[in-house]
Every structure is written in C-alpha cells, then in structure tokens.
Amino acid sequence: MAPTTCLCIGFLLLLGHGSMAELQAERGLGLEPVAPSSSCEFTFDKLQPLEPLPKLKAEAGTVEHFNDTNHQLKCAGVFLIRVVVDNRGLLLPSFTNGGALIFAIKGSGFVGVTFPGCPETPYSHLKEGYVATVPAGDSVWIYNDGGKPLEMLVLFTTSGKANKLWPKNRDFILAGSSENGRKNIFNGFTVDFLSESLGISHFLTTKLQGPTDKRGPIVRVPAGLTPEQQPWLPASNSVCGTKVTASLEDPKPQGTTLLTAYDFPALKLVGLSIERGALKPNASHASPIYNSNAQIVLYVTGGSFRRLQVVDNRGVAVFDGVLRQGQPLVIPQYYVALAQAGKDGAQYVVFKTDAYPVTHYIAGWGSVLRSFPVGVIAAAYNVSTTDALKIKNSGGWGTPEK
C-alpha cells in the first residue's frame, strides 16, 4: 500500500550500475564474516542481556543505544539501535559502512533508499511488522506520516566484504547533525570549494553544511511532505527497481515466520535475515535449536521469556535467566537455545547474520534426533529400544504448564 505523500531528495551520484547481480558482484556479497579478534575469545563464555542506555533526544524523535560493555554485539559483527520517529518527523539522510536491516515495531511511514546511478529515490511504505533493507554505502531517509510514533529496530553489520574500513559501525550524515553532535559530511569542506563544485551560492552551501543546526538526526516537518514522485514500482532487473521493504507476518498466538533472501532478494544485499516469533503464556519451545551459519540477536518486543537457556560446546549454560521486553541478547553461532514464555506470553524478533540462515532442531519433525536410527539412540544414551523410540519421536511445540 502506497502513501499519498512523498519526498524527493537529490544526491550527487557518481557511479552507475546495471543489474542486481552486477551490484552484488561489485560489493563482494554475500558478506563473508571477518575473523574475530583475539579480544573476542572469551566474550561468549557468559552471555548477558543488553540494557538500553539513556535515550538521545532529537527535535522529532529519539535514538537509543545499548550497553555493550562485554562487546557481545561487536564480537557478533553487528550493531543495534532503537529509533523512534515522531509524527511528521524525518530521519535525515545518511549512509553507513555496513548493511542495515530495519524492523518496524509500531507505527507507519515510508522509507527511501538510494542506489548508485539511480536518478531519484523511490519510496516504500513502512508499517508495523515490515522490514526494510539498506545496503552498505547507500543513503536512507525515513518519514513518519502515520500520526503515531514510528518505532524501529535497526541492526547494522560491521563485518564482511562490504566493510573494508574497520569492524565498527560508522554513519556518515548527509544533513543536520547526529544525536551526539557530529556534523554532516558537507561541513568538512570549505564553503568556497564546495560552492564552486556544486555550482550553488555560498548561502545554499552554508545551509547544506548546517554549522548551527541543533535539531539532531530527526527533524520535524510541520507542514508535512509534498508529493513529488511515484512510489516504488516493479522494474526490470535494474537495481533502480529493487524493492527494499517486505512484510513479516505476525505469527500470533504462537509460531514463527522467517524472511530470507529466497523470499526477499534485497536481504542478500545486506547479508541478513529476520524471524518473528510468538509464544503463548507459559508455553515453551519443546526443541532446543541452533543456527549453523549465523550469529543471532534476539530482541523481545512484547511480554517476556521467563526462562531462556543457552548452552555452548562445553555443555555449559552460558545464559540461564529472564529476558524482558526491550532487551536484546546475542546467541552465538552453533550455541543451542531453549526458551519458555512468561505469564503474558512472548513476542520477539530474531536478526540473523546470513541471508540464507540454516536452523537445526534437536527434536521434532526434521530434527537431529528424528534422523537417528533407533539403535543409534539406544546405544548412545544407554536406554531400551522402547525408550529410544520415545526419544526419537519427542519434540514439537510446548504447551502451557498446568
């Protein structure tokens, strides 16, 4: 569904590209992870939920970072923030040194992502349950036209071929200033040099630089935005027609929905995928699970997990506790997890650092145990054939406690 208003922002684009395949090839996707530094060797021996830091306020919204003192996000090769854009608020254009995946928790608006060589930014509708992709180096802006605050989670990749700078998130601002006072890229050029290059007056050049702009990265547009262009429409295989948003269905009251590059090809440009899940009150996943090709960032959007256990290769529970709404938790690749919802159930999203994630279930249909012959289970666990059959056929969705 397309909104009735839109925004046109011009950018200086230096390079042109043809097909999606050409763009992926140039950017070296998909995103092989960079080997972690030695400082990450013991980071995942004890996992902790990340607590939100005080919100950084802008004119028309807030940006919230998380306290990653143990470097769990860093060692997973990602960076996470929560952004709230007020009604008629505009998240100013910027680009980063890593791909980003946006999940809209609440509210609605629209998002524009630039691609090199494309003349204008087609916009896409963004509303609750939708995701948006932003490839590394591509500029993005978001406007809230929904009347209520637009709340989003934004996960950035900081490792992989797309980022040859350094394994740390860096955002490059194209307008205004950041929430911590950093200036936009135009501010670093002299007025004369930039004015002559762009062919505009010193006055307009100074407006681009915004040396006294204190509004922050989210500004208010009192009169709203004026329609100036068409919304996103399917095109040929040109990257200019790349669809950057998709809906992630709500699995309530219980279940999961997964969005990968098989269903949403733009995810390949950022090397990420996302899952949305829900558990009924006090219900549990009856099968432990692990991911063999991706790091996981689990974020509770509603309710809580009354108990969540994560086990490493030593057979040690590196996390055994509660995970509340608004808390993220990193679950490393191959680590095995099992969860139970709280009294109000649990709603959550799971970011995965691969566009084609591989999830393994220990029990249930298509699982590890189900694939073993009964004789192997009987010998491995020193049980009778009857009990081995019970183990083989165990698993499935858990039920609320009596």
C-alpha positions as CSV (number, residue, x, y, z in Angstrom):
1,M,0.0,0.0,0.0
2,A,1.5,3.3,-1.0
3,P,1.1,6.5,1.0
4,T,-0.3,9.6,-0.6
5,T,2.6,11.8,0.2
6,C,6.3,11.5,-0.8
7,L,9.6,13.2,-0.7
8,C,12.2,13.9,-3.3
9,I,15.8,14.4,-2.2
10,G,18.6,14.8,-4.7
11,F,22.0,13.3,-4.3
12,L,25.3,13.5,-6.3
13,L,25.7,10.0,-7.6
14,L,29.0,9.2,-9.2
15,L,28.7,5.7,-10.4
16,G,26.0,3.8,-12.5
17,H,25.1,0.1,-12.2
18,G,23.1,-2.3,-14.2
19,S,21.5,-5.4,-12.8
20,M,21.2,-6.6,-9.2
21,A,23.7,-9.3,-10.0
22,E,26.3,-6.7,-11.1
23,L,25.8,-4.7,-7.9
24,Q,26.2,-7.8,-5.7
25,A,29.3,-8.8,-7.5
26,E,30.9,-5.4,-7.1
27,R,30.1,-5.3,-3.4
28,G,31.5,-8.7,-2.8
29,L,28.3,-10.2,-1.5
30,G,27.3,-12.2,0.3
31,L,29.2,-10.9,3.2
32,E,31.7,-13.5,4.4
33,P,32.5,-12.7,8.1
34,V,35.7,-11.2,9.1
35,A,37.6,-13.4,11.6
36,P,37.1,-12.0,15.2
37,S,40.0,-10.6,17.1
38,S,41.6,-12.3,20.0
39,S,39.7,-10.0,22.4
40,C,36.6,-11.9,21.5
41,E,37.9,-15.3,22.5
42,F,36.1,-15.5,25.8
43,T,33.3,-13.0,25.1
44,F,30.6,-15.7,24.7
45,D,31.6,-17.7,27.8
46,K,29.0,-15.8,29.7
47,L,26.1,-14.1,27.9
48,Q,24.2,-11.1,29.3
49,P,21.1,-9.3,28.1
50,L,21.9,-5.8,26.9
51,E,20.4,-2.9,28.8
52,P,19.3,0.3,26.9
53,L,21.3,3.4,27.6
54,P,19.6,6.8,28.2
55,K,17.8,8.0,25.0
56,L,19.4,10.6,22.9
57,K,16.8,13.2,22.0
58,A,16.4,14.9,18.7
59,E,13.8,17.5,17.6
60,A,11.3,14.9,16.5
61,G,12.3,11.6,18.0
62,T,14.9,9.6,19.9
63,V,17.8,7.2,19.3
64,E,18.5,4.5,21.9
65,H,21.8,2.6,22.1
66,F,22.5,-0.5,24.2
67,N,25.2,-1.0,26.8
68,D,27.6,-3.5,25.1
69,T,30.4,-3.3,27.7
70,N,31.1,-7.0,27.2
71,H,31.4,-6.5,23.4
72,Q,28.9,-9.2,22.6
73,L,27.4,-7.2,19.7
74,K,30.9,-6.2,18.5
75,C,32.1,-9.8,18.5
76,A,29.0,-10.9,16.7
77,G,29.8,-8.4,14.0
78,V,26.7,-6.3,14.4
79,F,25.5,-3.0,16.0
80,L,21.9,-2.4,17.2
81,I,19.9,0.7,17.9
82,R,16.2,1.5,18.6
83,V,14.8,4.6,16.8
84,V,11.5,6.4,17.4
85,V,10.4,9.0,14.9
86,D,7.5,11.2,16.0
87,N,4.6,12.1,13.7
88,R,5.7,14.3,10.8
89,G,9.3,13.5,11.8
90,L,12.0,13.0,9.2
91,L,15.0,10.8,9.9
92,L,17.7,12.7,8.0
93,P,19.6,11.1,5.1
94,S,22.8,9.2,6.0
95,F,24.8,6.1,4.9
96,T,26.9,3.6,6.9
97,N,29.9,1.4,6.3
98,G,27.7,-1.7,6.8
99,G,24.4,-3.1,5.6
100,A,21.3,-2.5,7.8
101,L,18.1,-4.2,8.4
102,I,15.2,-2.2,9.8
103,F,12.2,-3.7,11.6
104,A,9.1,-1.6,12.3
105,I,7.8,-2.5,15.8
106,K,5.0,0.1,15.8
107,G,3.6,2.9,13.7
108,S,3.9,3.6,10.0
109,G,5.7,5.9,7.5
110,F,7.8,5.5,4.4
111,V,11.4,4.9,3.6
112,G,13.7,5.9,0.7
113,V,16.9,4.1,-0.2
114,T,19.2,5.5,-2.9
115,F,21.1,3.2,-5.3
116,P,24.2,4.4,-7.2
117,G,23.3,5.8,-10.6
118,C,19.5,5.9,-10.0
119,P,18.1,9.5,-10.5
120,E,15.5,9.6,-7.8
121,T,14.7,7.7,-4.6
122,P,11.6,5.6,-4.9
123,Y,9.8,5.4,-1.6
124,S,8.3,2.3,0.0
125,H,5.7,2.1,2.7
126,L,7.0,1.0,6.1
127,K,4.5,-0.1,8.8
128,E,4.2,-2.3,11.8
129,G,5.7,-5.7,11.0
130,Y,7.5,-4.5,7.9
131,V,11.3,-4.8,7.3
132,A,13.5,-2.6,5.1
133,T,17.0,-3.2,3.8
134,V,19.7,-0.6,3.4
135,P,22.9,-1.8,1.6
136,A,26.3,-0.6,2.8
137,G,27.1,2.9,1.4
138,D,23.5,3.6,0.2
139,S,21.7,6.6,1.7
140,V,18.4,6.2,3.5
141,W,15.8,8.6,4.9
142,I,12.5,7.7,6.8
143,Y,9.4,9.9,7.2
144,N,6.6,9.3,9.7
145,D,3.2,10.1,8.2
146,G,1.2,7.8,10.4
147,G,0.0,10.1,13.1
148,K,1.6,7.9,15.9
149,P,5.3,7.4,16.7
150,L,7.2,5.1,14.4
151,E,9.3,2.7,16.5
152,M,12.0,0.8,14.8
153,L,14.9,-1.6,15.5
154,V,17.9,-1.1,13.2
155,L,20.6,-3.8,13.0
156,F,23.9,-2.9,11.2
157,T,26.5,-5.4,10.0
158,T,30.1,-4.4,10.9
159,S,32.0,-7.3,9.4
160,G,32.2,-8.7,5.9
161,K,33.5,-7.8,2.5
162,A,31.2,-4.8,2.2
163,N,33.1,-3.1,5.1
164,K,36.8,-2.7,4.3
165,L,37.1,0.3,6.7
166,W,37.1,-1.2,10.2
167,P,34.9,-3.6,12.1
168,K,32.9,-0.8,13.8
169,N,29.7,0.9,12.7
170,R,30.3,4.4,11.2
171,D,27.4,6.5,10.0
172,F,28.1,9.3,7.5
173,I,25.5,12.1,7.8
174,L,24.2,13.9,4.8
175,A,22.2,16.6,6.6
176,G,21.9,18.1,10.0
177,S,23.9,16.6,12.8
178,S,24.0,13.3,14.7
179,E,22.5,12.7,18.2
180,N,25.9,13.1,19.7
181,G,26.7,16.4,17.9
182,R,28.8,15.1,15.0
183,K,28.4,17.3,11.8
184,N,27.4,16.2,8.4
185,I,29.9,15.4,5.6
186,F,29.4,18.8,3.9
187,N,30.6,20.5,7.0
188,G,34.1,19.2,6.4
189,F,34.6,21.1,3.1
190,T,35.4,24.7,2.8
191,V,32.5,26.9,1.6
192,D,34.3,28.2,-1.5
193,F,35.5,24.8,-2.7
194,L,32.1,23.1,-2.2
195,S,30.1,26.1,-3.6
196,E,32.2,26.1,-6.8
197,S,32.0,22.3,-7.1
198,L,28.2,22.2,-6.8
199,G,27.5,25.4,-8.7
200,I,25.4,26.9,-5.9
201,S,25.6,30.0,-3.8
202,H,27.6,30.4,-0.6
203,F,24.3,30.8,1.2
204,L,23.0,27.4,0.0
205,T,26.3,25.8,0.7
206,T,26.2,27.0,4.3
207,K,22.6,25.6,4.6
208,L,24.0,22.2,3.4
209,Q,26.7,22.3,6.0
210,G,24.3,23.4,8.8
211,P,27.0,24.5,11.2
212,T,24.5,25.8,13.7
213,D,21.8,23.1,13.2
214,K,21.0,21.7,16.6
215,R,17.9,19.7,15.7
216,G,19.7,16.3,15.7
217,P,19.2,13.4,13.2
218,I,15.4,13.5,13.4
219,V,13.7,16.8,12.4
220,R,10.1,17.9,12.4
221,V,8.3,18.8,9.1
222,P,5.4,21.0,10.4
223,A,3.6,21.1,7.1
224,G,4.3,17.5,6.1
225,L,5.9,16.5,2.9
226,T,4.7,17.4,-0.6
227,P,4.1,14.6,-3.2
228,E,6.7,14.9,-5.8
229,Q,7.3,11.4,-7.2
230,Q,5.8,8.0,-7.7
231,P,6.1,5.2,-5.1
232,W,8.2,2.1,-5.7
233,L,7.0,0.1,-8.7
234,P,8.5,-3.2,-10.0
235,A,11.0,-2.6,-12.8
236,S,13.3,-4.8,-14.9
237,N,16.4,-6.3,-13.3
238,S,17.9,-2.9,-12.9
239,V,19.0,-2.2,-9.4
240,C,17.0,1.1,-9.5
241,G,13.8,-1.1,-9.3
242,T,15.0,-3.1,-6.2
243,K,12.2,-3.5,-3.7
244,V,13.6,-2.6,-0.2
245,T,10.6,-3.4,2.0
246,A,8.7,-6.6,2.8
247,S,6.1,-7.7,5.3
248,L,7.0,-10.1,8.1
249,E,3.8,-11.8,9.1
250,D,2.8,-11.8,12.8
251,P,2.7,-15.4,13.9
252,K,0.4,-14.8,16.9
253,P,-0.8,-16.5,19.0
254,Q,2.1,-18.9,18.6
255,G,4.6,-19.8,15.9
256,T,7.4,-18.2,13.8
257,T,7.7,-16.6,10.4
258,L,11.1,-16.3,8.7
259,L,12.1,-13.9,5.9
260,T,15.2,-14.8,3.9
261,A,16.8,-13.9,0.6
262,Y,14.8,-16.7,-1.0
263,D,11.6,-14.7,-0.3
264,F,13.0,-11.2,-0.3
265,P,16.1,-10.9,-2.6
266,A,17.2,-7.5,-1.1
267,L,18.3,-9.3,2.0
268,K,21.2,-10.6,0.0
269,L,22.5,-7.1,-0.4
270,V,22.9,-6.8,3.4
271,G,23.7,-10.4,4.3
272,L,21.0,-10.6,6.9
273,S,17.7,-12.3,7.5
274,I,15.0,-12.0,10.2
275,E,12.5,-14.1,12.1
276,R,9.4,-13.1,14.0
277,G,8.0,-15.3,16.7
278,A,5.4,-15.6,19.4
279,L,4.7,-17.9,22.3
280,K,1.5,-18.3,24.3
281,P,1.7,-17.6,28.0
282,N,4.0,-20.0,29.8
283,A,4.5,-22.0,26.6
284,S,7.9,-23.3,25.6
285,H,9.7,-24.5,22.6
286,A,9.9,-28.2,23.1
287,S,13.0,-28.5,21.0
288,P,16.4,-26.8,21.6
289,I,17.7,-25.1,18.4
290,Y,20.9,-23.7,16.9
291,N,22.0,-21.9,13.8
292,S,25.0,-23.2,12.0
293,N,25.8,-20.3,9.7
294,A,24.7,-17.1,11.6
295,Q,25.1,-15.2,14.8
296,I,21.7,-14.3,16.4
297,V,20.4,-11.2,18.0
298,L,17.2,-11.9,19.9
299,Y,15.0,-8.9,20.9
300,V,11.8,-9.2,22.9
301,T,9.1,-6.8,21.5
302,G,6.3,-7.9,23.9
303,G,5.9,-10.0,27.0
304,S,9.0,-11.8,28.2
305,F,10.9,-15.1,28.4
306,R,10.5,-16.4,32.0
307,R,13.4,-18.7,31.3
308,L,15.9,-18.8,28.5
309,Q,18.9,-21.2,28.4
310,V,21.9,-21.1,26.0
311,V,24.5,-23.9,26.0
312,D,27.9,-23.8,24.5
313,N,30.2,-26.6,23.1
314,R,31.5,-27.4,26.7
315,G,27.9,-28.4,27.7
316,V,27.8,-25.3,29.9
317,A,24.8,-23.0,30.2
318,V,26.3,-19.6,29.3
319,F,23.0,-18.0,29.9
320,D,20.1,-19.1,32.2
321,G,17.7,-16.4,33.1
322,V,14.9,-14.0,32.2
323,L,14.7,-11.9,29.1
324,R,12.4,-8.9,29.3
325,Q,10.7,-6.6,26.7
326,G,13.2,-4.2,25.2
327,Q,16.3,-6.4,26.0
328,P,18.5,-7.8,23.2
329,L,20.5,-11.0,23.7
330,V,23.3,-12.2,21.4
331,I,23.2,-16.0,20.8
332,P,26.4,-17.1,19.1
333,Q,26.6,-19.4,16.1
334,Y,26.2,-23.1,17.0
335,Y,25.2,-22.3,20.6
336,V,22.0,-24.2,21.5
337,A,19.0,-22.4,22.9
338,L,15.7,-23.3,24.6
339,A,13.1,-20.8,25.8
340,Q,9.9,-20.5,27.8
341,A,7.5,-17.6,27.7
342,G,6.3,-15.6,30.7
343,K,2.8,-15.2,32.0
344,D,1.9,-12.7,29.3
345,G,3.5,-14.7,26.5
346,A,6.4,-13.6,24.4
347,Q,6.7,-11.7,21.1
348,Y,10.1,-11.4,19.6
349,V,12.3,-10.8,16.6
350,V,15.5,-12.6,15.7
351,F,18.1,-11.0,13.5
352,K,20.4,-13.5,11.7
353,T,23.8,-12.6,10.2
354,D,23.2,-14.6,7.0
355,A,20.7,-14.0,4.2
356,Y,20.2,-17.8,3.9
357,P,20.2,-19.0,7.6
358,V,20.4,-22.7,8.5
359,T,18.5,-23.6,11.7
360,H,18.8,-27.0,13.3
361,Y,16.2,-28.5,15.6
362,I,17.4,-31.1,18.1
363,A,13.9,-32.7,18.4
364,G,10.7,-32.8,16.4
365,W,10.0,-33.2,12.8
366,G,13.0,-33.0,10.6
367,S,15.3,-32.8,13.6
368,V,18.6,-34.3,14.7
369,L,17.1,-36.9,17.0
370,R,14.4,-37.8,14.5
371,S,17.0,-38.6,11.9
372,F,18.9,-41.1,14.1
373,P,18.1,-44.8,13.8
374,V,16.5,-46.2,17.0
375,G,19.5,-48.4,17.5
376,V,21.9,-45.5,17.5
377,I,19.8,-43.6,20.1
378,A,19.6,-46.7,22.3
379,A,23.3,-47.2,22.3
380,A,24.2,-43.5,22.6
381,Y,22.0,-42.9,25.6
382,N,22.2,-46.4,27.1
383,V,18.4,-46.9,27.0
384,S,16.0,-49.6,25.9
385,T,14.6,-49.7,22.3
386,T,11.2,-48.6,23.7
387,D,12.7,-45.6,25.4
388,A,14.9,-44.8,22.4
389,L,11.7,-44.7,20.2
390,K,10.2,-42.2,22.7
391,I,13.3,-40.0,22.4
392,K,13.3,-40.2,18.6
393,N,9.7,-39.1,18.4
394,S,10.0,-36.4,21.0
395,G,9.7,-32.6,20.4
396,G,7.3,-30.1,18.9
397,W,5.7,-27.0,20.3
398,G,5.5,-27.0,24.1
399,T,2.2,-26.4,25.9
400,P,1.4,-24.1,28.9
401,E,2.2,-25.5,32.3
402,K,-0.7,-26.9,34.2
